[in-house]
C-alpha cells in the first residue's frame, strides 16, 4: 500500500507542472503578441517630442521675467544670522 501512495503523489505533481508550464507559455505568447501589436503605436515620448516640458534656460529679467522672492516676503538674510 505504501507504493500506491507514492505513485499517487507523483501523479499529482505532473499535472501541476503541466499547468504551470502552460501558464508560462500563455504569458510569453501574450507578451510577444502585445509587443508586436503595439510596436507602431505612438508612445508618450513620441507625443511629447515637439513640446518641451521646461525651457532650456531661465528667461532673463530683461525679457520681463520676475525674479523669485523669499516666501516670507522679507529681505534675504546673509550668513544664516537672524537679525
C-alpha positions in Angstrom: 0.0 0.0 0.0 2.9 2.3 0.6 3.9 2.1 -3.1 0.4 3.1 -4.2 0.5 6.3 -2.0 3.9 7.2 -3.5 2.6 6.7 -7.0 -0.5 8.9 -6.3 1.8 11.7 -5.0 4.0 11.6 -8.1 0.9 11.6 -10.4 -0.3 14.8 -8.6 2.9 16.7 -9.4 2.9 16.1 -13.1 -0.5 17.9 -13.8 0.6 20.8 -11.6 3.9 21.1 -13.6 1.9 20.9 -16.8 -0.5 23.7 -15.7 2.4 25.9 -14.6 4.2 25.3 -17.9 1.0 26.2 -19.8 0.6 29.4 -17.8 4.1 30.4 -18.6 3.7 29.7 -22.3 0.5 31.6 -22.5 2.1 34.6 -20.7 5.1 34.6 -23.0 2.8 34.4 -26.1 0.7 37.2 -24.7 3.7 39.4 -24.2 5.0 38.7 -27.7 1.6 39.4 -29.3 1.2 42.6 -27.2 4.7 43.9 -28.3 4.0 43.1 -31.9 0.6 44.7 -31.8 1.7 47.9 -30.1 5.1 48.3 -32.0 3.7 51.0 -34.3 1.6 52.8 -31.7 2.9 56.3 -30.6 4.3 56.4 -27.1 4.1 59.2 -24.6 7.6 60.2 -25.6 6.6 60.4 -29.2 3.6 62.6 -28.3 5.7 64.9 -26.1 8.6 65.3 -28.5 7.6 68.6 -30.1 6.6 70.1 -26.7 9.4 70.6 -24.3 8.4 70.2 -20.6 10.6 73.0 -19.4 12.6 75.8 -21.0 16.3 75.0 -21.8 17.4 78.1 -19.9 15.7 80.6 -17.5 14.3 83.7 -19.0 16.2 86.8 -18.3 14.6 89.7 -16.3 15.2 92.0 -19.3 12.6 89.9 -21.1 10.0 90.7 -18.5 10.6 87.7 -16.2 10.0 88.4 -12.5 12.8 87.2 -10.2 11.9 84.9 -7.3 11.3 86.4 -3.9 11.6 84.7 -0.5 8.5 83.0 0.8 8.3 85.3 3.9 8.5 88.5 1.8 11.3 90.0 3.9 14.8 90.8 2.9 17.2 87.9 2.2 19.5 87.2 5.2 23.2 86.6 4.7 25.2 84.0 6.6 22.2 82.4 8.3 22.1 85.1 11.0 18.7 86.3 12.2 18.6 90.0 12.8 
